Amino acid sequence: MTKHAITGAFGFTGRYIARRLIDKGIEVINLTNSPERVNPLGQAVSIRPLDFENPKQLVESLIGVSVLYNTYWVRFNHKLFNFNRAIENTLVLFDSARKASVARIVHVSITNPSENSDLEYFRGKAIIEKALEKSEISYAILRPAVIFGAEDILINNIAWMIRKLPILGVFGDGQYRLQPIYVEDLAELAVNQGEKRESVIIDAIGPETFTYKELVIHLANILGIEKPIVSIPPWLAYRLGLLLGLFVGDVVITQDEIKGLMDELLYVDSPPIGKTRLTEWAQQNRQSLGLKYASELRRRVDKHKAYTNLVK
């Protein structure tokens, strides 16, 4: 039986990739640093430790694997994780895949990565991409801007703020663009690329392009909520985000994320890959979208609880 491995098969993007592979009769290995997390996929997935401190064990786990899907990364620096460590860990993972003779790596990156970026998220992604290109392993680098779906954080939490806050704020004029892709569409692309061997880089964007202000307006209209939308200076938005973060126990927004948005790093001039429209998906899920806040930190720290399905 063909064997594929996924970093974080019980996480957001990883579980959708895993389900598609299982449906195709492919044996799936979950490389995870949360082995006690609730398993939403049952016995169809075997679990192996994603222990970057033990590369020999990683190599052994990858022996016989033909394709590795890498979704591992971090969103911000924290006392428990940071970008520099994420880069080092990913390099260990790629080297372990090479030593295990993995035939192909499908890697989830980000739009507009650059080694010259002053934003650690985008600079780190570029460093990882370059390392993969030099690894002599066949690769598909997928570059989504924003991923949405039942367990996503960004779109859900924008909807949550629309429901809960008295006014809606946008950074600056809100005219910077982004191109969300549905997680099922991204998973389909990933699995399709797992079947190929040509090395490619693909901008994985959805069929709709919004300015940030348009996105907020669309979601508010879909939820049937009318609230004033005001422009907020980026420095003030960051500080308000810190205050909100104290209330919800999370990192709501970072300075780098604000700058990345406003610099249009979540926009590319490429044809869409995804078919699912965010506006239609949100309309179908408007009764439950944004009812609960999705905490990035809670997911990182609580290594037992399953990722919450936030929409029904």
N, C-alpha and C positions, 0 to 999 in steps of 0.2 A: 504494500500500500504506500502511496506517496505521502511524505511527511513534511508538513510546514510548521514553522514556529512563529509565534507572535509575542512581542513584548507588551504585556498588559492586555491579554485576551479577555479579562473580566472588566476592563475599563470602558471608556466611552467609545472611541473609534475602534479599538481592538475587538470588542465583542461582535460588532457588525461584520468585520472581516472574518472572524472565526465562524460565525453562523453560515456565511456563504461557503466557506471552505468545507464545513461539515456537510452541508447540503450537496456538495460535489463529491462526497465520499473520501475526502482527504483527512488523514490523521493530523490532529492539531496538538501542538505543544504550547502551553502557556508559560512563558518566561516571566516570572513575577517576583517582586520583593514584598508582595502581600499574599503569601500562600494560604493564609487563614481567611481571606476575603470570601464572602458568600459566592458560590459558584452558580451563575445563571445558565450554564451550558451543560451541566450534568456530566455523565461519564464519557461524553464524546471528546473531552479535552483532558489531557494529562498535564500535570503541573511539575515544573522544574524551577529551581531557584534562580533568580536574576541577581546573582551575587558577584558584583564587579570586583570584589576583593579576592575572588577565587576564580581567575580566568581558566584554570585547568578544568574546573567543574563546568564552566560555561562551554568549553570546547566539547567536553563529553556529552553535554545535553544537546549539542547541535550536530553531533555525529549522525549521519543519515538524513539530515534535513536538507531538502532541496531549495526551499525558499524561506527567507526570514523577513517578516514584516515588522518594521521598527516604528513604534509610536511613542517611544520613551522620550521625554523632555520635561523641563520645568517652566513654569510661567513667570516666576520672579525669584529673587534671592531671599532666602530665609535661613534661620539658624539650623534647620534640618536638611536643607538642600540649597544649591546655588548653581549658577550657570557654569562656572569653571569646573565644578565637579561633574555636572551633566556632560560637558564636553569630554572630559577625561573618561567617564564611564562609557560613553558612546564609542570612543576610540577603542576601548577594551572589547566592547561587543563586536565591532567590525573585525578586529584582529582575531577574535575567537572564531567568528564565522569563516574567515579565511583559512585558519588552521583546521577547521572541521570540514573544509571543502564544500561549504554551502555554495550552491550554483548561482543564486540571485538574492539580492536584497531590495525590497520595496520599502522605501524610506519616506516617512511623512515629514515634510519640512514646512516652509512658510513662504508666502509671496515676498519677492524683493529682498532676499538675503544679501548681505554684503559684508565682506571682511573689513571694509573701511567704515562701516556704520558705527556711530557713537552709541547705538542702542544694543545692549548685551544680547538681547533675545535674537535679533536679526544677525548680529555679528557671529554669535555662537552657531546659529543654523548654517551660516555660510562656511564656517570652519569645518563643520561636520560634512557638509556636502563635498567640499574639496577633498577631504580625507577619503570619502567613499569613492569619488572619481579616481583616486590614486590607488585604490585597494586591489585592483585587478579582478574584482568580483563584478559580474554583470549587475546592473542596478536600474531601478526606476525611482527617480526622485519626484515625489508628488508635492506640489506647492499650493495648499489651500490657503485662503485668506481667513475666513471665519467658517467654522463648522457648526451646523445646527441640527437638532434632533431631540428626541425625548429626554435625553440625559444631559444636554448641553448646559453650559454655564452662562455664556455671554447673552444670548438672545433671551433666555429665560429670565435672567436678572434684570435686563432692561425692562421686560414686561412686568416684573415684580415691582420695580421702582415706579413704573407708570401707575400701577395699582395703589401703591402705598404712599408716595411722596406728594406733597401739596402742589408742587410745581415741577416741571420737567426741564432739566438743564442740558445744554449741549456745549461742548468745548469750543470757544470762539464762535465763528459763524456757522459751524456745522456743515459746511459745504464739501468736506473731504469725503471721498468715496470708499465703499467696501463692497465685496462681492461674495455673499455667503453661499456655501455649498451644503447640501443635505448629506448627512452622515451615510445614508444608504448608498447615495450616488458615489461618494468617495470610496466606500468599501467595495462597490462594484468595480470601480476603476482599479483599485489596489489588487483585487483578485485577478482581474483580466491581465494586469501587468505581471502578475506572478507567473503567468503561463508563457511569458515571452522571455527572450534572452538579449534583445537589443537594449543597450544602455540609453536611457532617455531622461529628460527633465520635462515635466508637464505642469503647467499652471492649472491647478484643479479648482476652478471657480464655477459658481452656479449661473443660472440664466438671467438673474436680475442684478442690476447694479443700482445701489442707493447712495445718496449722500447720507451722512449720519443723521442729519435732521430729518430727511425723508423717511429713514428707517423708523425713527421714533414716532413720527406722525402716522405712518402706516400701522405700526403696532397699536398705537393708542386708538386709532379708528377701528381696527379689528376688534379690540377689546371693548369698544363702545364707551371709551372714557375721554372726556374733554377736560384738559388742563392746560394752563399757560405754559408755553415753551420759551425759555429765556436763554440768551447767550451768556456764558460764564467764562471769565478769563481762566486759562489753563491752570495757573497757580492756585486760584481759588477752588476750582473743581477738584484738584488733587487734595486740598485740605478738607474739603467737604467729604471727599471719599474716605479720608482717614477717620473722620468722625463717624461716618456711617459704618465703617469697618469695625470700630469699637462696639457699635450696637449689635452687629451681626456676627462678630467674632471671626472676621475674614479680611483678606486684602481685596478690597472692592475694585480698585484701579491703581495702577502705578504711573509714575511720571513717564516712564518709557512707553507705556501703552498709549497714553494720551498723545505723546509726540509721534509715535508710529502711526496712529490714526490721522493726525493732522498733517503729517508728511505724505499721506496717501500711500503708505507702504502696504495697505490691504487692498490695493487696486492695481490691476495690470491690464494692458491693452492686448488681450488674448481672447480667442473664441471660447465660449463657455463649454465646459465638459459635463457638468451636472444638468439634469433635466427638471428636477423638482424645484418649484418656485416657493420661496420663503413665504410670500404673502398667502399663497393657497394653503400651505402647511399650517401656518399660524391661524388661518380662518378655521380650518378643520379642528384645531386644538385650542380654540379661544377660551373654552370653558375652564381649562385647567392650566393653560400657559401662564407662568408667573405667579401662581398661587403660593408657591413656596420658594424661599431663597435657596440658591444652590451654592454651597460653600466649598471653594477650592481647598482651603486648609483642612476642613473636616474630612474631605476625601483623602487627602495626603496623610493625615495623622491617624485616622481610624482605619486600620488595615484589615478590619473584619467585616464591616458593613458593606453591602452591595451598593453600587452606584444607583442612586435613586432615579426611577423613571418619573420624571417631573410632569409629563403630560400623558393623558390616557387615550 
